[in-house]
Amino acid sequence: MKVKKAVIPAAGLGTRFLPATKAQPKEMLPLIDRPIIQYIVEEVVESGIEDILIITGRGKRAIEDHFDCSLELEYFLREKGKEEWLREVRKIAQMANIHYVRQCEPRGLGHAVLCAQSFVGDEPFAVLLGDDIVMAEKPCLAQMLELFEEVQATVVAVERVPLKEVFRYGIISGEEIRTRVFAVHDLVEKPKPEDAPSRWGVTGRYIITPRVFSALATTRPGAGGEIQLTDALKVLAKEEKVFGYAFYGKRYDAGDKLGYLKATVELAMEREDLGPAFIEYLQTLLSERI
Ligand code: G1P
């Protein structure tokens, strides 16, 4: 089967970024000149998927406005002859078929994914978490889809993480069956270092079979008192094959202040329009500090 749908959970309260997220969604914080969630939607589209469900919640309306048309803005830009901006603004509204559903209570990632059940139906689907930005020549999701086409089973993106940081991730246990591919036997959400079965942490990219919904429906609150996607995947791994895929590329945790700064700086360095001047500025700044 082909993966035709993607789900982007975006209902979290963004407490790690308060007070910036008091009155605006964390997904709308800009990385240079695009909100974080636009990078995620672009990754989905570049990977060949056009139907996207964003799980939102209270106070997230700016996300819908961002991907909607803005007739006043388009009129203004046309009047002023700003054709390039006009194209850019229109492109955002046309790039995918974006649907929305609200998660009325913040009950965890697993619960958010369960809210996608009627959109997804009985098909495999992708899940992308907005906190994880992956910079890669071939989008991380496209790399995973290639493996999915071959194995026709659940695939989770994994990355080796430092032992002292395993408590931030879902951690897999399994065996590397070939370069970059793991057969996953078990998963643990946010273990203590002494309980971690490996150092392979789940990154916020998943391709999941629809069987996960029955597992989610009976998943009880786990780590942090929330319904965890990892706990449902653990059940799935007992019933069918689950693979881990160590993707090519560099991941940033844009939901964390330091990760967000790193992503901003490195993305700016890569940009054709900003990079050269920005790098020169950084070099001068650092030489003044040393
Ligand atoms: C979530 C998942 C976790 C995963 C992580 C990746 O945690 O629950 O398994 O490793 O995303 O970013 P969160 O970062 O939302 O606490």
Residues whose N, C-alpha, C, O or C-beta is under 5 A from the ligand:
A	BS01	G1P	L109 D132 R168 Y169 G170 V202 T203 G204 T230
